[in-house]
Amino acid sequence: MGMKPYKITKNAILYRVKNIAGVNDSAFRAAQWPADKPLLCFDFKSVKLAPARPPKFVVRGRYNHRIACYSPGRGIRNPGRPCPQAGISVRPPKSLAELRKISREHFLGFMRRFGSRLGTEFDKSYPEYEKDYLPKVNALVIVKGAKAVGLYTHTPIVGVAGKLLDNMCWHSLVPGLSGAQRASAHYQAACWLKKTTKLRVSVVFDLIDKDSYEFFSKLGFSTCRVVFQRRKK
């Protein structure tokens, strides 16, 4: 018996299941996924992200899956415990040109690391993001010495439920930082978010992105949606 979607948008078709364990092969087979919808979503009762223990669900097949996550309330109230700076500093981008350069570097680095495991829309959507959103985002550059080693950006969007959210667009650190440096970058980025976000904060990221999972789980985020994309052939 097929499932009935509860919402259809321009790019996505959304279904409801009881909990995250309900995101499985049976639900996937029962759902209709039209070819003109890049995204297939399953919504469920919200579950808090547990540090070092990503939520589990099993769907076999060549698909990319991401989780949609939200802050406990408006903005970031608790950035976590202060930690040593460990040679890490933060600053806003010096110009839009610098922001564009750093953003492209992080995008290409992400593509090199994860390549074909990403959904087909990932690289297609970047030019649109750079053209339409990048000039408007609130941005923070993570710096080690004179080198940019991280980037966080957010901008207001209207979510699927029609509510205005502060959406995280980019949230990444380069590989190779020490544990102390990553902890410092996370803490300083969280303090920046506490200052710059006023709405509920949303983010969608791949579970293969362990750094993002660690960051948002430490901030108390919860997930209530799994988003599927077709992978590159």
C-alpha positions, 0 to 999 in steps of 0.5 A: 500500500502506498504512502500519501505525501502530506506536502509537496513543494517545488523541489520536494515531496514530504511524507510522515513516519512515526520515528526515525526508525520508520525511515527504512526500505519499506517506507522508501518503497511505499513512497512515490518519488517523482523524477521532477522532485530532487528531494524525498523527505521523511518527517518524524517526531523530533529527536535530539542529536546525541554527541558521537552517536548519529541517529540510525536508519537504514535505506539500501540503495544509491542515495545521498541522505541528509538530516534537517536539524533545528536549534532548541529555540530562537538563536543560540543560547548556550555556546558551550564551555570556554576553551583555550584559543589554541592558535585559532582566531575569527573575523568577518570576511574582508570583502565579498571577493574574499568571501567568494574565494574562501567559499569556493575553496571550501566547496571544492574541498568538500567535493574532493573529500566526498565526491560521488557520495553527494547528491546530484543537487549539491554541485548544481546548487552552488552557483545559485547560492554564490549568486543569490545568497552569498552577497547577503549572508552573515559570515565568519572566517576561522583563521589559523595564522594567516590562513582561512581554515573554516567558514560559517555563514547563515541567512534568513529563509522561509522553511517548509512549514512557512516560518522564518528561520536563520538557516546555516548555509556553510559550516566547515573546517578544513581537515588536519586541525588538532582536536584543541584547534577544532574545539576552539573553532567550534566554540568561537563560531558558537559565540558568533552565532549567539550574537548574530542569530535571532530566529530559530536556527536550521541546518541540513547536512550529510551524516558523512560530515562528522565535523558538522554533526559534532558541532550542532550536536554540542549546541543541542540541535534536534532532527525531525527530517531525513532528506534523500537525493539521488546520487550521481551516476 
